[in-house]
Amino acid sequence: MFGAGLVAGVQWNRLDLFPFPQLHAWKYPPEGVLKSEKFVITRYTAGTPVFLDRLYYDTVGDEKLEGLFLLQIPRHHSDDIVIEADSSLTIYRFISDDNLNTPFESWTPADIRIHVRGFTTAHTRVVKKDFTAGIITLSPGGPVASSPILIEVHDHTAPALGFEVLN
């Protein structure tokens, strides 16, 4: 049985059947094609993974973060993040002890407890900063890992759902 599986696997690879071409194109994009890293925006709640490509989450679950918008970025994102805000915002960043004196020197420490444990570092502090409407450029964080981004939109009301559950 093992031998039949081995022969079938070798033939599958030799004939370049699914998923081998797709995996190769993903790992080695054609010349001139950029790999794009996408961001995901979601509502934060305890247990939500804070990175786009890792399942790391806050194990403390402070209620002050509930309902904020979470901008999930890849854990090792290295480019600036540009946000266009229609109204004023407060942006919260999870930082580790590795990046206390880096791009967050001018940010205010928040009275929020967190603990996001990763393989190489742990995010244990929250800093925040207020921004006015307009273009906002954020550093990804670092040096070991990017810093998760949570956003509080001032004067924001969610639209009505358009339905209600009666029973």
BELJO-V596671 format. One record per backbone hydrogen bond with DSSP energy under -1.0 kcal/mol. CO is the residue of the C=O (numbers start at 1). NH is the residue of the N-H. If there is no record, write none. Layout:
<<CO | NH> <CO | NH>>
This chain:
<<1 | 5> <2 | 6> <3 | 7> <4 | 8> <5 | 9> <6 | 10> <7 | 11> <8 | 12> <9 | 13> <10 | 14> <11 | 15> <12 | 17> <13 | 16> <17 | 20> <19 | 23> <20 | 24> <21 | 25> <22 | 26> <23 | 27> <24 | 28> <30 | 33> <40 | 72> <42 | 70> <44 | 67> <45 | 48> <56 | 50> <62 | 65> <65 | 68> <68 | 44> <69 | 151> <70 | 42> <72 | 40> <73 | 52> <74 | 77> <75 | 146> <81 | 138> <83 | 136> <85 | 134> <88 | 154> <89 | 131> <90 | 152> <91 | 129> <92 | 150> <93 | 127> <95 | 124> <95 | 125> <96 | 99> <102 | 105> <104 | 107> <108 | 128> <110 | 112> <115 | 59> <116 | 123> <121 | 118> <123 | 116> <125 | 95> <126 | 110> <127 | 93> <128 | 108> <129 | 91> <131 | 89> <134 | 85> <136 | 83> <138 | 81> <140 | 147> <145 | 142> <148 | 94> <149 | 71> <150 | 92> <151 | 69> <152 | 90>>
